[in-house]
Each structure stands twice: as structure tokens, then as C-alpha cells.
Amino acid sequence: MTDRINMPGNEKKTSNHRLIEAVIEQWERCGYEGISARQLSTLASSPSSSIYHHFGSLEQLLALAQEHVIGLTSQWCNERIEHLADIPRDPRAFPAFFAACIDDWARGERCLAFAWREGQLLRARNPSGRALQQQWERLWLDFWQAATACFGLERGAGVAYRLFENESFLHMLNWRRSVDRAGLDEFARGVGAWLMGDAVPQSPWRDFARAAALDALPTEPNHDIITAQIVAAAAA
């Protein structure tokens, strides 16, 4: 688990703090569906009754854990912006920063990255989930608006955010590290070129990865006419 989620005063953590940390840890390990009050109480060395006594419900505990992660992510974003304080306002420098953010987030902050994904799933489950999703949306938009402005690419803030969202999700999957990282650099250069109105460069690493993924797909089985009709109907 990343050190970032550890709360201050570890030697004097309350059961509430331990429960929130247990939630974040389990979001990475097994996701929302794998979380139960009994499981969290075991991990936090706290009676399951304390969840309902201090938080009211398991859902409320999950919401508070999301708020904690949002705070940590805001800290991460602020640190990235601080790193840009003395960077020349040159759009050609943006691709390297964009790739570094994706790599740092997806691999260095995996607990936070998984928690963000679980927060997106909470949106559909209850009103508090939708409110949390709005907080996430505002946090990332503010970050990419500030970041792109440092490179003179303010108009690309929304695009940068959505591409960061999708690409960071892909890089949470462990495949071939060297290929993934080389392909990420190619992708970032393509994003930078597109934002500057230039031609998107060739991407041999990503082309290789795409071809390898297609080759790994299972062979489509041969179906008789009736089975083929059932498959087509199910797809429709």
C-alpha cells in the first residue's frame, strides 16, 4: 500500500482511521464487490459494530474513504503543479509531463488510482456517489486546466483530462513494462502534436502492442447455423 494513504500519527491511529485505510486497501485488492463489514473489521482490528456506531452504515464509511482519497489526490495534483513553477511556457514540453503524470499515477499511486475507479462505480449506486463523482470531476478538470496553462495549451484541458483518464486506466494493467512505457511516450507525443495542430507522429511501439493484443485473442469458434443465429441475436 502506498505511503500516501497512511494517516498522520500512525502509532495512535483510531479505529476509524484504520477502517478507512482498510477500505482503500481492499479497493485495490478486490474492488467494491469484495468489501464487507466483517472483512474490514478484521483488517482494521476493530469490531464490525464500530462501523455502524461511528459511520452509520458501510456505505457511509465508503463515502468517507472516498473523501479521504480525494484529499490525497488533490495533494498529488498540487505537487505536480508546483513542479511546473519554473518550467518555460513551451507546448513542446507538455508530452513528457503528460506521460510522467500517467506513469506516476497508474504505477506510483495505484491505491489512489483504484479508489478513483471505485468512486466512479459508486456514482450509479446512490446520491452520495454522484456527489463524490462531481468532486472527482472538478478536481481533475482544475488540475488539467492549471497544467495545460503552464504550457500554453489551455484549450486542451478537457481533452487532456479525458485522455489521462482513459490512458491511466490502461496502464494500471501489468503487461510488458518496457513496451507499455515506450508506447506511453509515443501516445503523449501524439497528444502534444494534436493539441499544437501538428501531424501525429508514427507509433511503432503502440502498433506492436495492438497487434500483439489482437494475436492473443481466442479464435472464434465455428458455429452451426442455429448457434450463429443465437449469437447474432444475443449481440443485437
Secondary structure, DSSP 8 states (H G I E B T S, - for coil): --GGG--S-GGG--HHHHHHHHHHHHHHHT-GGG--HHHHHHHHTS-THHHHHHTSSHHHHHHHHHHHHHHHHHHHHHHHHHHTTT--S-GGGHHHHHHHHHHIIIIITHHHHHHHHHHHHHTTT-HHHHHHHHHHHHHHHHHHHHHHHTTT-GGGHHHHHHHHHHHHHHTTS-S-HHHHHHHHHHHHHHHHHHHTT------HHHHHHHHHHHHHS-------HHHHHHHHHHH-
